[in-house]
Amino acid sequence: MNSVFLILIHTNTSQLRRLVNRLSSDNATIFLHLDLKIDISLFEEYQNLSNVVFIKNRVKVSWGAYSMVQSMVNSFIEILPHFDSNQYVSLISGQDYPLMTNEAMSLFLTKNQGKAFMEFYPIYKEWNEAIPRLEKFHLTDFSFPGKTLIEILVNFCLPKRTPPKDLTYVGRSQWFTITIEHIEYIVHYLQSNPHVKRFFALTWGSDEILFHSILYSSKFKDQLTNNNLRYIDWTLGGASPKILTIQDIDDLSNSGKFFARKFDTNIDSKVLDWIDTNLLT
């Protein structure tokens, strides 16, 4: 099985170059979605790489907004024609790094063909902190003076939102590894159910809920495995995970995951050196 990666990028760094080089192989295809705010000319070094494909229909992405979902959907639409339904696609960011070789990932996926690897915790039973995302109006994708005040007033004056009854709502982590068949279903569902898109356009963090809920509410539910194959450390709390360093190598080496995040080579590059030498050779 070939390796296919979709990387969502908001800046060009030496760390991204290192990630692309590490994932590159004769049997790998790397799709790059560059935030529309980025000058694509800064990525000229990748233009002539045979295994790197730039997503053409780029989106200006705002953190936590539906524009993140739209960037992924646009990317999916461009990826779909190139692969058969059994091919897996791994969604990652520019601050991820592999903990397994491409070959080890492919072998694992071949043995588990058809499964979808993502986190899906029921929102109204387990992931309660996500309930306000569905019940309140969020203007995250808008930019105008007084937006925050308007959002507060709207949520004060209007009743709680009621999510579309088409779906059972689950989710958590944005990152996943799923097949082309799963991706095709997601794209077709959103194209056929514009009311769902309209609802999630006003939902904060919809990238952590929408795709998961679509698959969980479909014939693919039994194929979902509640493991996104990512090592992410949330022990520090807050809105972002811990930056991983050389102090985390024991947890990284024992995780059994495909990728880990987040890394920042401006803080610690030695951890990536250690991964290269001890996990990826």
LUMMAR-653670 format. One record per residue (C-alpha): x negated, y, z; residue number from 1. Coordinates in nm, 4 decimals, always signed. Example, Ala and Ser with C-alpha at 12.3 -4.5 7.8 and 13.67 -1.06 7.14 Angstrom:
LUMMAR-653670
SITE          X          Y          Z     k
SITE    -1.2300    -0.4500    +0.7800     1
SITE    -1.3670    -0.1060    +0.7140     2
end
This chain:
LUMMAR-653670
SITE          X          Y          Z     k
SITE    +0.0000    +0.0000    +0.0000     1
SITE    -0.1263    +0.3467    -0.0887     2
SITE    -0.1588    +0.6186    +0.1744     3
SITE    +0.0572    +0.9293    +0.1268     4
SITE    +0.0311    +1.2314    +0.3546     5
SITE    +0.2277    +1.5555    +0.3615     6
SITE    +0.0401    +1.8306    +0.5473     7
SITE    +0.2241    +2.1451    +0.6559     8
SITE    -0.0261    +2.4315    +0.6566     9
SITE    -0.0071    +2.7861    +0.7921    10
SITE    -0.3763    +2.8770    +0.7691    11
SITE    -0.6947    +2.7666    +0.5938    12
SITE    -0.9730    +2.6526    +0.8244    13
SITE    -1.2815    +2.4351    +0.8255    14
SITE    -1.0774    +2.1996    +1.0421    15
SITE    -0.8262    +2.1535    +0.7584    16
SITE    -1.1121    +2.0829    +0.5178    17
SITE    -1.2383    +1.8189    +0.7556    18
SITE    -0.8922    +1.6595    +0.7782    19
SITE    -0.8456    +1.6498    +0.4003    20
SITE    -1.1926    +1.5004    +0.3512    21
SITE    -1.1253    +1.2358    +0.6131    22
SITE    -0.7923    +1.1322    +0.4566    23
SITE    -0.9227    +1.1357    +0.0999    24
SITE    -0.9754    +0.8028    -0.0727    25
SITE    -0.9049    +0.6370    -0.4070    26
SITE    -0.5762    +0.5021    -0.2704    27
SITE    -0.4547    +0.8170    -0.0963    28
SITE    -0.2458    +1.1115    -0.2133    29
SITE    -0.2366    +1.4271    -0.0040    30
SITE    +0.0434    +1.6787    -0.0555    31
SITE    -0.0112    +2.0286    +0.0830    32
SITE    +0.2732    +2.2643    +0.1649    33
SITE    +0.1228    +2.6089    +0.2165    34
SITE    +0.3356    +2.8568    +0.4067    35
SITE    +0.4392    +3.1188    +0.1510    36
SITE    +0.2772    +3.3845    +0.3723    37
SITE    -0.0615    +3.2336    +0.2814    38
SITE    -0.2638    +3.3495    -0.0200    39
SITE    -0.2982    +3.0317    -0.2272    40
SITE    -0.6238    +3.1575    -0.3768    41
SITE    -0.7872    +3.0832    -0.0398    42
SITE    -0.7373    +2.7140    -0.1169    43
SITE    -0.9217    +2.7133    -0.4482    44
SITE    -1.1631    +2.4462    -0.3217    45
SITE    -0.8772    +2.1930    -0.3195    46
SITE    -0.7412    +2.2754    -0.6647    47
SITE    -0.9581    +2.0307    -0.8571    48
SITE    -0.9352    +1.7372    -0.6177    49
SITE    -0.7596    +1.4545    -0.7991    50
SITE    -0.5877    +1.3216    -0.4878    51
SITE    -0.4568    +1.6590    -0.3621    52
SITE    -0.1227    +1.7963    -0.4846    53
SITE    +0.0094    +2.1415    -0.3972    54
SITE    +0.3823    +2.1729    -0.3328    55
SITE    +0.5080    +2.4304    -0.5811    56
SITE    +0.8359    +2.5396    -0.4197    57
SITE    +0.6816    +2.6951    -0.1109    58
SITE    +0.8733    +2.8476    +0.1808    59
SITE    +0.7946    +3.1367    +0.4125    60
SITE    +0.8084    +2.9510    +0.7437    61
SITE    +0.9055    +3.0890    +1.0833    62
SITE    +0.8317    +2.8803    +1.3923    63
SITE    +1.1431    +2.7025    +1.5192    64
SITE    +1.3532    +2.8171    +1.2231    65
SITE    +1.5387    +2.6280    +0.9508    66
SITE    +1.2721    +2.7488    +0.7094    67
SITE    +1.0524    +2.4726    +0.8536    68
SITE    +1.3147    +2.2153    +0.7537    69
SITE    +1.3470    +2.3737    +0.4103    70
SITE    +0.9717    +2.3537    +0.3544    71
SITE    +0.9895    +1.9804    +0.4255    72
SITE    +1.2948    +1.9236    +0.2044    73
SITE    +1.1306    +2.1102    -0.0843    74
SITE    +0.8209    +1.8976    -0.0376    75
SITE    +1.0250    +1.5764    -0.0289    76
SITE    +1.1960    +1.6654    -0.3560    77
SITE    +0.8584    +1.7063    -0.5273    78
SITE    +0.7150    +1.3888    -0.3725    79
SITE    +1.0074    +1.1575    -0.4542    80
SITE    +0.9455    +1.1034    -0.8304    81
SITE    +0.5915    +0.9773    -0.7776    82
SITE    +0.6534    +0.6683    -0.5617    83
SITE    +0.8811    +0.3685    -0.5273    84
SITE    +1.1234    +0.3274    -0.2370    85
SITE    +0.8880    +0.1148    -0.0235    86
SITE    +0.6082    +0.3714    -0.0096    87
SITE    +0.5483    +0.5382    +0.3271    88
SITE    +0.4864    +0.9100    +0.3766    89
SITE    +0.3272    +1.0482    +0.6940    90
SITE    +0.4123    +1.4064    +0.7909    91
SITE    +0.1294    +1.5869    +0.9704    92
SITE    -0.0002    +1.9367    +1.0384    93
SITE    -0.3370    +2.0917    +0.9750    94
SITE    -0.4224    +2.0440    +1.3448    95
SITE    -0.3735    +1.6658    +1.3402    96
SITE    -0.6495    +1.4105    +1.2965    97
SITE    -0.6327    +1.0360    +1.2269    98
SITE    -0.7163    +0.7760    +1.4889    99
SITE    -0.7055    +0.4926    +1.2332   100
SITE    -0.8490    +0.4487    +0.8870   101
SITE    -0.6155    +0.4686    +0.5878   102
SITE    -0.6616    +0.0955    +0.5409   103
SITE    -0.5579    +0.0163    +0.9004   104
SITE    -0.2502    +0.2370    +0.8673   105
SITE    -0.1525    +0.0711    +0.5392   106
SITE    -0.1948    -0.2770    +0.6851   107
SITE    +0.0256    -0.1865    +0.9827   108
SITE    +0.2970    -0.0430    +0.7563   109
SITE    +0.2865    -0.3441    +0.5241   110
SITE    +0.3484    -0.5686    +0.8240   111
SITE    +0.6352    -0.3435    +0.9361   112
SITE    +0.7804    -0.2681    +0.5926   113
SITE    +1.1147    -0.0903    +0.6005   114
SITE    +1.0904    +0.0519    +0.9526   115
SITE    +1.1052    +0.4257    +1.0149   116
SITE    +0.8710    +0.5603    +1.2817   117
SITE    +1.0007    +0.8707    +1.4609   118
SITE    +1.1167    +0.9814    +1.8042   119
SITE    +1.4940    +0.9765    +1.8537   120
SITE    +1.6276    +1.0417    +2.2029   121
SITE    +2.0058    +1.1019    +2.2350   122
SITE    +2.0465    +1.4726    +2.3030   123
SITE    +2.3587    +1.4530    +2.5178   124
SITE    +2.2285    +1.1590    +2.7248   125
SITE    +1.8488    +1.1877    +2.7524   126
SITE    +1.7157    +1.5004    +2.5842   127
SITE    +1.9463    +1.7454    +2.7613   128
SITE    +1.7168    +2.0462    +2.7224   129
SITE    +1.8000    +2.0411    +2.3501   130
SITE    +2.1749    +2.0907    +2.4073   131
SITE    +2.1525    +2.4756    +2.3906   132
SITE    +1.9969    +2.4410    +2.0462   133
SITE    +2.3238    +2.2919    +1.9220   134
SITE    +2.5657    +2.5028    +2.1245   135
SITE    +2.4145    +2.8509    +2.0840   136
SITE    +2.3633    +3.0676    +1.7776   137
SITE    +1.9994    +3.1285    +1.6839   138
SITE    +1.8883    +3.3937    +1.4340   139
SITE    +1.5318    +3.2634    +1.4113   140
SITE    +1.5090    +3.2894    +1.0330   141
SITE    +1.6228    +3.6527    +1.0302   142
SITE    +1.4093    +3.9608    +1.0784   143
SITE    +1.5741    +4.2934    +1.1546   144
SITE    +1.5600    +4.5532    +1.4326   145
SITE    +1.7591    +4.4499    +1.7371   146
SITE    +1.7818    +4.0832    +1.6337   147
SITE    +1.7282    +3.9540    +1.9871   148
SITE    +2.0000    +4.1793    +2.1298   149
SITE    +2.2439    +4.0794    +1.8555   150
SITE    +2.1746    +3.7119    +1.9246   151
SITE    +2.2446    +3.7629    +2.2956   152
SITE    +2.5693    +3.9488    +2.2225   153
SITE    +2.6876    +3.6883    +1.9726   154
SITE    +2.6339    +3.4060    +2.2199   155
SITE    +2.8026    +3.6050    +2.4972   156
SITE    +3.1112    +3.6955    +2.2939   157
SITE    +3.1663    +3.3792    +2.0899   158
SITE    +3.2529    +3.0316    +2.2175   159
SITE    +2.9907    +2.7595    +2.2167   160
SITE    +2.9186    +2.6113    +1.8778   161
SITE    +3.0534    +2.2654    +1.7992   162
SITE    +2.8089    +2.0536    +1.5954   163
SITE    +2.9475    +1.8754    +1.2873   164
SITE    +3.1028    +1.5457    +1.3898   165
SITE    +2.9391    +1.3664    +1.0958   166
SITE    +2.6257    +1.2936    +1.2975   167
SITE    +2.5101    +1.1489    +1.6280   168
SITE    +2.2476    +1.3907    +1.7547   169
SITE    +1.9037    +1.2592    +1.8459   170
SITE    +1.5454    +1.3744    +1.8095   171
SITE    +1.2376    +1.5191    +1.9730   172
SITE    +0.9037    +1.5233    +1.7891   173
SITE    +0.8996    +1.6708    +1.4390   174
SITE    +0.6285    +1.4354    +1.3123   175
SITE    +0.7047    +1.0959    +1.1600   176
SITE    +0.6121    +0.8209    +0.9152   177
SITE    +0.9046    +0.7022    +0.6992   178
SITE    +0.9615    +0.5513    +0.3556   179
SITE    +1.0576    +0.7121    +0.0275   180
SITE    +1.3953    +0.5367    +0.0618   181
SITE    +1.4542    +0.7177    +0.3914   182
SITE    +1.3412    +1.0481    +0.2429   183
SITE    +1.5672    +1.0072    -0.0596   184
SITE    +1.8641    +0.9453    +0.1689   185
SITE    +1.7873    +1.2575    +0.3754   186
SITE    +1.7604    +1.4786    +0.0668   187
SITE    +2.0815    +1.3391    -0.0849   188
SITE    +2.2671    +1.3774    +0.2452   189
SITE    +2.1757    +1.7452    +0.2781   190
SITE    +2.2656    +1.8115    -0.0842   191
SITE    +2.6045    +1.6426    -0.0325   192
SITE    +2.6833    +1.8029    +0.3049   193
SITE    +2.6190    +2.1778    +0.2801   194
SITE    +2.8174    +2.2376    +0.6027   195
SITE    +2.5461    +2.0494    +0.7947   196
SITE    +2.2792    +2.2703    +0.6438   197
SITE    +2.4812    +2.5820    +0.7328   198
SITE    +2.5093    +2.4669    +1.0943   199
SITE    +2.1398    +2.3887    +1.1310   200
SITE    +2.0411    +2.7163    +0.9664   201
SITE    +2.1453    +2.8737    +1.2989   202
SITE    +1.9871    +2.6047    +1.5177   203
SITE    +1.6527    +2.6584    +1.6875   204
SITE    +1.4016    +2.3758    +1.6347   205
SITE    +1.6175    +2.1948    +1.3799   206
SITE    +1.3044    +2.0233    +1.2437   207
SITE    +1.3024    +1.8161    +1.5641   208
SITE    +1.6648    +1.7043    +1.5276   209
SITE    +1.8090    +1.7083    +1.1772   210
SITE    +1.6246    +1.4323    +0.9882   211
SITE    +1.6309    +1.2060    +1.2925   212
SITE    +2.0067    +1.2488    +1.3338   213
SITE    +2.0737    +1.1866    +0.9645   214
SITE    +1.8917    +0.8528    +0.9698   215
SITE    +2.0265    +0.7541    +1.3123   216
SITE    +2.3823    +0.8088    +1.1853   217
SITE    +2.3276    +0.6061    +0.8679   218
SITE    +2.2867    +0.2483    +0.7530   219
SITE    +1.9162    +0.2902    +0.8399   220
SITE    +1.9795    +0.3153    +1.2157   221
SITE    +1.8560    -0.0389    +1.2828   222
SITE    +1.5330    +0.0367    +1.0963   223
SITE    +1.4395    +0.3232    +1.3295   224
SITE    +1.1556    +0.2545    +1.5716   225
SITE    +1.1324    +0.5011    +1.8595   226
SITE    +0.7603    +0.5576    +1.8105   227
SITE    +0.6321    +0.8322    +1.5833   228
SITE    +0.2784    +0.6874    +1.5854   229
SITE    +0.1379    +1.0187    +1.7161   230
SITE    -0.0603    +1.0767    +2.0361   231
SITE    +0.0538    +1.4103    +2.1818   232
SITE    -0.0181    +1.5246    +2.5383   233
SITE    +0.2572    +1.7392    +2.6925   234
SITE    +0.1324    +1.7132    +3.0516   235
SITE    +0.0481    +2.0834    +3.0744   236
SITE    +0.4073    +2.1832    +3.0000   237
SITE    +0.4940    +2.4841    +2.7876   238
SITE    +0.6013    +2.5140    +2.4265   239
SITE    +0.2866    +2.3625    +2.2759   240
SITE    +0.0995    +2.0414    +2.3549   241
SITE    -0.2424    +2.0292    +2.5147   242
SITE    -0.5456    +2.0942    +2.2942   243
SITE    -0.7308    +1.7617    +2.2950   244
SITE    -1.1014    +1.7557    +2.3802   245
SITE    -1.3849    +1.5107    +2.4392   246
SITE    -1.2353    +1.4535    +2.7856   247
SITE    -0.9419    +1.2747    +2.6191   248
SITE    -1.1335    +1.0066    +2.4299   249
SITE    -1.0210    +0.7188    +2.6520   250
SITE    -0.6550    +0.8009    +2.5956   251
SITE    -0.7138    +0.8519    +2.2239   252
SITE    -0.8973    +0.5235    +2.1764   253
SITE    -0.6316    +0.3245    +2.3644   254
SITE    -0.3273    +0.4945    +2.2141   255
SITE    -0.2692    +0.2629    +1.9162   256
SITE    -0.1398    +0.5659    +1.7232   257
SITE    -0.2023    +0.6753    +1.3638   258
SITE    -0.2720    +1.0407    +1.4488   259
SITE    -0.3277    +1.2707    +1.7431   260
SITE    -0.2539    +1.6409    +1.7866   261
SITE    -0.3422    +1.9130    +1.8573   262
SITE    -0.7087    +1.9663    +1.7911   263
SITE    -0.8902    +2.2979    +1.7652   264
SITE    -1.2525    +2.2846    +1.6538   265
SITE    -1.3046    +2.6386    +1.7843   266
SITE    -1.2442    +2.4943    +2.1310   267
SITE    -1.3967    +2.1473    +2.0918   268
SITE    -1.5282    +1.9867    +1.7729   269
SITE    -1.7155    +1.7088    +1.9523   270
SITE    -1.3944    +1.5115    +1.9984   271
SITE    -1.3544    +1.4843    +1.6195   272
SITE    -1.7183    +1.3781    +1.5880   273
SITE    -1.6502    +1.1056    +1.8435   274
SITE    -1.3382    +0.9882    +1.6568   275
SITE    -1.5307    +0.9749    +1.3279   276
SITE    -1.8081    +0.7680    +1.4801   277
SITE    -1.6124    +0.5361    +1.7076   278
SITE    -1.2646    +0.4949    +1.5523   279
SITE    -1.2971    +0.5661    +1.1811   280
SITE    -1.6164    +0.3930    +1.0704   281
end
